[in-house]
């Protein structure tokens, strides 16, 4: 599957994905740009049923965690680099917010490279944005030491479905020339017309008894209250992992 | 250039890169996974000499900014989505840290997809990690409204060099099975042997009059003092952009 054809795959065949293949793809993915060539990431490979059962509720029981033969948890990692510095009598000052952002950036570039390579190989993937929702649970389960923080999870398997591609906003809505050009009310209406008109989205509005699709997002899917509670949890976890000193 | 062959390109031919090509690649890149299909990013395209001159010092005068025909600043963007919600009488609660992380994640997946597609097209790119070092300057110059934050910058042009690929750590150093396995001192020594043995790195140690390569990182390139000052600047900019309410 090429990038332009990509779709998220949530159903997988029972067939296993060999670790030799995963290893080759991870090795190639590591060609991604990385801050000062520090490679500020680690990936934890989960195949064990028991560990998957532990991960599943941390991802709100999305069925892909149990269904996929392989679950990859990509982590920002300044621990390895710091340990190297400590062994060389070098004062590693990476227990701060900027260093977390640097490591998280390295991690996401690496993650997306892996995704592209896996899909080119015929594998299907699903990106679980829930990784940063309950990070402390993932940290405990996967035994992540200080200066390691889970950023992204990808479930990987051989596709057992080929869903339609989902809608995307028009290019002009997210590309700005010279400086950011703010949106007129009319432009916003136009950009979201397609999304609002889709039968499945109209169905969501109906079953949730809302006036429109935006309210499905704000009142049901991604609420202020949840976001604020989860923000606090994430900040606490960042502090505990040593990234806010 | 395929992912496994990639290298950062810092020197570009004078030849322009047509906006139609950039547009096609950005459109394809938007196939990246995105939180709830919200597409929480924008990209600002800089071609104007005057604006490039403004950006250059914000990237510590790395010469690629002036040398490349196109500079792309990828931004986490919850502004567009929030404006849509506001026009639909929906209470958008995205002025918090989790929402910033969600938007930054979307942005980096999109950025890496663009990079891969551009390189497959024969273009060369350089990722500027400096984007989060002085974000407030970039915010002011590119006129980013609240809930928009610069995350990554890519310089793009036709390659005028083909450098050697840089070293990478061995796979076993960043892949963990089942849970995170902490490193023995011996393993760290082994993982960093190649990097420490490279002539260019030994040269850095020498010219900086340090005892070893790790000290070049901690005392010269990425110091505790700089990291802490930049962390504070980034937190302040996040607050000002409305992401920490």
Interface residues (C-beta under 8 A of the other chain):
Chain A: X3 X4 X5 X6 X8 X23 X26 X27 X28 X29 X30 X31 X32 X33 X35 X36 X37 X38 X39 X41 X42 X43 X44 X45 X46 X47 X48 X51 X75 X77 X80 X81 X83 X84 X85 X87 X88 X89 X90 X91 X92 X93 X94 X96 X97 X98 X99 X101 X102 X104 X105 X108 X109 X111 X112 X113 X115 X116 X117 X126 X127 X129 X132 X133 X141 X142 X143 X144 X145 X148 X151 X152 X165 X166 X167 X168 X169 X171 X173 X174 X175 X176 X177 X178 X179 X180 X182 X183 X185 X188 X189 X191 X192 X195 X211 X212 X213 X214 X215 X217 X218 X219 X221 X222 X223 X224 X225 X227 X228 X230 X231 X234 X235
Chain B: X3 X4 X5 X6 X8 X23 X26 X27 X28 X29 X30 X31 X32 X33 X35 X36 X37 X38 X39 X41 X42 X43 X44 X45 X46 X47 X48 X51 X75 X77 X80 X81 X83 X84 X85 X87 X88 X89 X90 X91 X92 X93 X94 X96 X97 X98 X99 X101 X102 X104 X105 X108 X109 X111 X112 X113 X115 X116 X117 X126 X127 X129 X132 X133 X141 X142 X143 X144 X145 X148 X151 X152 X165 X166 X167 X168 X169 X171 X173 X174 X175 X176 X177 X178 X179 X180 X182 X183 X185 X188 X189 X191 X192 X195 X211 X212 X213 X214 X215 X217 X218 X219 X221 X222 X223 X224 X225 X227 X228 X230 X231 X234 X235
